[in-house]
């Protein structure tokens, strides 16, 4: 369920869709913090309408699991992403932004590359509104929640963000209270700049562990053996139908089904959306749309450390110059004692063996940085 490839794809997608909304500036971001100290600054997001800025994001994810009394490395994933951001217009609520992204260099597997192409295609259709307070109309993970009044170095203010990371399998991601601190503000020949630190007020998060469901069980040949009565598949998919493809992607092997299951069904981030199943019924193939629901399998207890994020902000241009952090999350999984009906696809998606158990901790250490290319 928690494979490295999907973790990396989701982390990169999060970085592009959330952090990518905030970046602009110059290559040597630290240089702009040298100059005459400022006593106060008013922080407002105010990009130039019509301008397209190009960025590069780099991420380095290490993951390990504590199992049977010892730590097991679950690999290192590295990747780069090239991001374009355009301010399309100023609206009454803020700035309507347009995103685009493309893979750069990476060491991820083909399966991850396929998932990222899905995510990039989806991101290209996003046009979120970002207010001048730096709060998105679609809750993101990196809102800065600028205060109403000017602030001085050392001042702090509060806000909130939606907390998420690569394997946070839950339908409703939790909201974290955040503390923001203006560390430094300067004026120099390039303009006015400041350094902002962001950190969560709490280092503990607990959420339900949930997975996407269609209400189906299939045997090793892909033949449907069970259709759950209270799911959308009831009346659309029949026992005896043979699954051929998911969202247009055909599966020829058990590994294919594992990949497609994780890619389109298991993660609960699009619960309520349709999944297109291609089934063979008799001698005919047909496409059937089935709405995805979810099942709760337990809880995820997350401990955050090294969670400080540093942002350099260009006060005059109203844009972010650089954004970087090196967060670490430790996750303990606690499974329910008795399992509900859970989808089964040729051996992918069986969790009953974990009933009543505790797994972990699994530790994620993710380093990321985003900077302007030109």
VOGU-3710 file (C-alpha; in Angstrom, 3 decimals, decimal comma):
1> xxxxxxxxxx> 0,000/0,000/0,000  2,742/2,494/0,878  5,144/2,085/-2,041  8,001/4,553/-2,584  7,007/5,355/-6,140  3,580/6,641/-5,213  4,994/8,541/-2,263  7,380/10,450/-4,486  4,720/11,200/-7,073  2,361/12,632/-4,507
11> xxxxxxxxxx> 5,081/14,690/-2,859  6,138/16,170/-6,171  2,529/16,876/-7,063  1,995/18,600/-3,723  5,109/20,690/-4,274  3,969/21,735/-7,733  0,354/22,475/-6,925  0,943/24,127/-3,548  4,482/25,407/-3,199  4,690/26,288/-6,867
21> xxxxxxxxxx> 2,043/28,935/-6,358  4,390/30,899/-4,174  7,740/31,063/-5,863  9,400/33,829/-7,797  12,529/35,884/-7,453  16,201/35,456/-8,248  18,777/32,701/-8,365  20,888/33,740/-5,371  18,023/34,149/-2,957  20,123/34,487/0,217
31> xxxxxxxxxx> 21,974/37,512/-1,215  18,858/39,663/-1,101  18,774/39,488/2,713  21,834/41,747/2,957  21,194/45,466/3,382  19,781/48,169/5,647  17,477/46,754/8,341  13,807/47,718/8,070  11,647/48,407/11,103  8,315/47,390/9,504
41> xxxxxxxxxx> 6,922/45,785/6,339  3,406/45,134/5,043  3,271/41,671/3,523  0,970/41,321/0,516  0,893/38,924/-2,431  0,815/41,077/-5,590  2,360/39,399/-8,666  2,480/41,189/-12,003  -0,558/40,198/-14,071  0,370/38,565/-17,377
51> xxxxxxxxxx> 3,920/37,661/-16,385  5,043/34,013/-16,575  7,783/32,876/-14,230  9,771/29,655/-14,560  10,887/27,659/-11,525  12,776/24,512/-10,656  11,843/22,316/-7,717  14,099/19,628/-6,277  13,064/16,997/-3,749  14,975/14,221/-2,012
61> xxxxxxxxxx> 12,936/11,666/-0,066  14,339/9,004/2,268  11,991/6,516/3,861  12,628/3,799/6,433  10,500/1,424/8,512  11,094/0,070/12,024  10,197/-3,609/11,857  11,113/-6,603/14,018  13,383/-4,497/16,195  15,465/-2,905/13,450
71> xxxxxxxxxx> 15,326/-0,115/10,895  14,845/-1,092/7,265  15,653/1,347/4,489  12,817/1,713/2,012  14,897/3,627/-0,472  15,752/7,103/-1,645  13,775/8,930/-4,325  15,030/12,082/-6,021  13,387/14,250/-8,592  13,230/17,652/-10,218
81> xxxxxxxxxx> 10,276/19,505/-11,624  10,097/22,527/-13,902  7,171/24,797/-13,129  5,580/27,752/-14,894  3,307/30,139/-13,022  1,256/32,912/-14,599  -0,937/35,504/-12,886  -3,908/35,608/-15,272  -5,920/38,397/-13,686  -6,688/40,298/-10,525
91> xxxxxxxxxx> -10,142/39,492/-9,171  -12,172/40,761/-6,239  -10,871/37,812/-4,192  -7,228/37,883/-5,249  -5,162/36,684/-8,203  -6,247/33,936/-10,587  -3,165/31,831/-11,240  -2,310/29,300/-13,961  0,094/26,405/-13,377  2,039/24,128/-15,692
101> xxxxxxxxxx> 4,725/21,586/-14,897  7,065/19,029/-16,412  9,380/16,319/-15,089  13,059/17,082/-14,863  15,791/14,617/-13,864  14,798/11,862/-11,441  15,625/8,336/-10,326  11,997/7,225/-10,018  10,479/4,177/-11,686  8,320/4,096/-14,799
111> xxxxxxxxxx> 5,239/3,561/-12,639  5,959/6,798/-10,812  6,579/8,608/-14,076  3,182/7,413/-15,330  1,479/8,650/-12,170  3,222/12,010/-12,377  2,030/12,491/-15,937  -1,512/12,024/-14,644  -0,877/14,566/-11,903  0,721/17,068/-14,275
121> xxxxxxxxxx> -2,186/16,827/-16,685  -4,587/17,463/-13,798  -2,536/20,395/-12,523  -2,619/22,106/-15,904  -6,361/22,537/-15,485  -5,994/24,299/-12,119  -6,616/28,028/-11,881  -6,756/28,729/-8,129  -7,393/32,137/-6,619  -4,684/33,380/-4,241
131> xxxxxxxxxx> -5,612/36,350/-2,065  -3,219/39,171/-1,219  -3,064/37,664/2,284  -1,498/34,612/0,604  -4,382/32,267/1,275  -5,633/29,980/-1,485  -9,327/29,535/-2,269  -8,540/25,816/-2,460  -6,809/24,974/0,797  -3,139/24,283/0,180
141> xxxxxxxxxx> -0,293/23,085/2,319  1,771/26,261/2,221  -0,509/29,233/2,931  1,314/32,085/4,664  -1,791/33,818/6,029  -0,211/37,300/6,050  -1,390/39,561/8,898  -3,597/42,624/8,353  -1,092/45,138/9,727  2,607/45,815/9,072
151> xxxxxxxxxx> 4,977/43,645/11,101  8,467/44,184/12,519  11,380/41,706/12,814  10,600/39,379/15,710  6,814/39,733/15,323  4,696/36,580/15,095  1,236/35,829/13,735  -1,033/32,805/13,387  -2,723/30,974/10,559  -3,584/27,462/9,434
161> xxxxxxxxxx> -2,642/25,032/6,683  -3,885/21,699/5,405  -1,370/19,019/6,383  -0,525/16,341/3,837  2,363/14,241/2,573  2,917/11,360/0,170  1,297/8,501/2,075  -1,260/10,388/4,125  -4,167/8,137/3,141  -7,222/9,932/4,486
171> xxxxxxxxxx> -10,282/11,471/2,852  -10,178/14,758/4,760  -6,637/15,960/5,409  -6,285/17,637/8,821  -5,814/21,374/9,351  -2,825/22,461/11,426  -2,524/25,685/13,381  0,651/27,463/12,243  2,930/30,067/13,739  4,682/32,563/11,458
181> xxxxxxxxxx> 7,602/34,765/12,480  9,241/37,648/10,642  12,924/36,894/11,213  14,532/39,657/9,167  13,623/42,562/6,863  16,100/44,586/4,776  16,326/47,186/2,026  19,071/47,132/-0,621  19,657/48,098/-4,241  17,421/45,225/-5,397
191> xxxxxxxxxx> 14,435/46,252/-3,262  12,935/45,219/0,068  13,084/41,625/1,244  12,260/39,612/4,344  12,769/36,151/5,815  9,723/34,358/7,265  9,813/31,174/9,350  6,779/28,893/9,487  6,282/26,118/12,004  3,286/24,091/13,261
201> xxxxxxxxxx> 1,955/24,791/16,748  1,714/21,045/17,448  3,931/18,146/16,436  1,195/15,496/16,725  -1,490/14,637/14,168  -3,941/11,716/14,157  -6,174/10,908/11,191  -8,217/7,916/10,039  -6,420/5,521/7,674  -8,698/5,235/4,649
211> xxxxxxxxxx> -8,501/3,701/1,182  -10,552/4,144/-1,969  -13,131/1,475/-2,777  -15,321/0,411/-5,695  -16,997/-2,497/-3,897  -15,495/-5,337/-5,962  -13,558/-8,537/-5,469  -11,817/-10,312/-8,355  -9,898/-13,564/-8,636  -6,475/-14,108/-10,173
221> xxxxxxxxxx> -7,917/-14,011/-13,710  -9,643/-10,646/-13,223  -13,083/-12,240/-13,042  -15,441/-10,433/-10,654  -16,454/-12,755/-7,808  -18,276/-10,314/-5,495  -20,089/-6,996/-5,898  -20,920/-5,177/-2,683  -24,588/-4,211/-2,567  -24,227/-0,745/-1,051
231> xxxxxxxxxx> -21,611/0,505/-3,546  -22,109/2,232/-6,882  -20,823/-0,855/-8,712  -24,011/-2,702/-7,760  -26,168/-2,931/-10,879  -23,322/-1,773/-13,129  -20,753/-4,553/-12,690  -21,882/-8,185/-12,659  -20,355/-11,260/-11,069  -18,614/-13,022/-13,943
241> xxxxxxxxxx> -17,502/-9,812/-15,689  -13,783/-9,781/-16,441  -11,870/-6,581/-15,706  -9,736/-5,506/-18,655  -8,630/-1,925/-17,931  -8,894/0,997/-15,493  -9,301/4,530/-16,871  -8,239/3,294/-20,294  -5,073/1,547/-19,076  -5,056/-2,185/-19,751
251> xxxxxxxxxx> -3,640/-4,713/-17,305  -2,058/-7,943/-18,503  -0,307/-9,115/-15,326  -0,810/-9,112/-11,568  1,827/-6,373/-11,268  -0,154/-4,267/-13,743  -3,197/-4,575/-11,511  -1,239/-3,594/-8,427  -0,003/-0,462/-10,221  -3,428/0,492/-11,598
261> xxxxxxxxxx> -5,107/-0,205/-8,250  -2,710/2,128/-6,434  -2,796/4,694/-9,229  -6,531/5,073/-9,664  -8,441/3,323/-6,869  -6,589/2,933/-3,570  -5,694/6,521/-2,626  -8,761/8,381/-1,276  -7,830/11,833/-2,609  -10,569/11,779/-5,274
271> xxxxxxxxxx> -13,354/9,971/-3,422  -16,681/10,775/-5,070  -15,164/10,834/-8,554  -15,872/8,198/-11,223  -13,414/5,461/-12,157  -13,869/3,986/-15,647  -13,638/0,188/-15,656  -13,418/-1,685/-18,947  -15,063/-5,080/-18,514  -15,515/-8,043/-20,807
281> xxxxxxxxxx> -19,066/-9,377/-20,586  -19,531/-12,370/-22,802  -17,798/-11,523/-26,076  -18,150/-7,757/-25,691  -16,024/-5,158/-23,944  -17,669/-2,104/-22,459  -16,741/0,866/-20,290  -18,556/1,377/-16,991  -18,232/4,411/-14,708  -18,163/3,520/-11,010
291> xxxxxxxxxx> -18,052/6,209/-8,311  -15,272/5,718/-5,770  -16,064/5,544/-2,056  -13,757/4,633/0,846  -13,226/2,253/3,766  -11,638/3,084/7,125  -8,951/0,586/8,163  -7,552/2,239/11,286  -5,636/5,369/12,244  -2,380/7,094/11,314
301> xxxxxxxxxx> -0,551/8,737/14,219  1,926/11,256/12,812  4,754/12,927/14,726  6,360/15,933/13,015  9,942/17,041/13,504  12,296/19,373/11,655  9,148/21,003/10,355  10,435/24,586/10,028  9,950/26,147/6,604  11,865/29,261/5,519
311> xxxxxxxxxx> 10,505/31,660/2,926  12,221/34,728/1,463  9,646/37,262/0,284  10,097/40,199/-2,102  8,030/42,911/-0,423  8,006/45,326/-3,386  7,126/42,792/-6,076  4,801/40,876/-3,758  6,224/37,463/-4,617  8,264/34,742/-2,967
321> xxxxxxxxxx> 11,968/34,559/-3,759  12,740/31,131/-2,324  11,067/28,388/-0,326  12,774/25,474/1,382  12,409/23,005/4,213  13,575/19,592/5,367  10,554/18,109/7,173  10,509/14,718/8,842  7,381/12,702/9,671  7,160/9,576/11,807
331> xxxxxxxxxx> 3,986/7,547/11,225  2,490/4,752/13,317  -0,332/2,703/11,766  -2,953/1,160/14,053  -5,402/-1,170/12,309  -8,995/-1,898/13,317  -9,708/-5,189/15,064  -12,317/-6,348/12,546  -12,056/-5,429/8,889  -14,919/-4,158/6,734
341> xxxxxxxxxx> -15,467/-5,315/3,149  -12,310/-4,329/1,262  -11,723/-4,426/-2,496  -9,584/-7,234/-3,881  -7,939/-7,110/-7,320  -5,866/-10,174/-8,240  -4,052/-10,062/-4,903  -3,818/-6,254/-4,687  -5,616/-4,677/-1,751  -5,767/-7,421/0,881
351> xxxxxxxxxx> -5,389/-5,977/4,398  -7,162/-8,486/6,640  -3,804/-9,893/7,815  -3,148/-6,554/9,538  -6,348/-6,555/11,618  -5,707/-5,626/15,237  -2,012/-4,926/14,656  0,271/-1,927/14,955  2,808/-1,170/12,225  5,709/1,260/12,297
361> xxxxxxxxxx> 6,956/3,740/12,829  7,626/4,614/9,217  9,852/7,681/8,921  9,883/10,058/5,963  12,623/12,660/5,576  11,958/14,971/2,662  14,231/17,829/1,585  12,789/20,272/-0,893  13,730/23,602/-2,390  12,189/25,710/-5,121
371> xxxx> 13,905/28,567/-6,932  13,427/30,712/-10,020  15,246/29,543/-13,148  14,754/32,827/-15,074
//
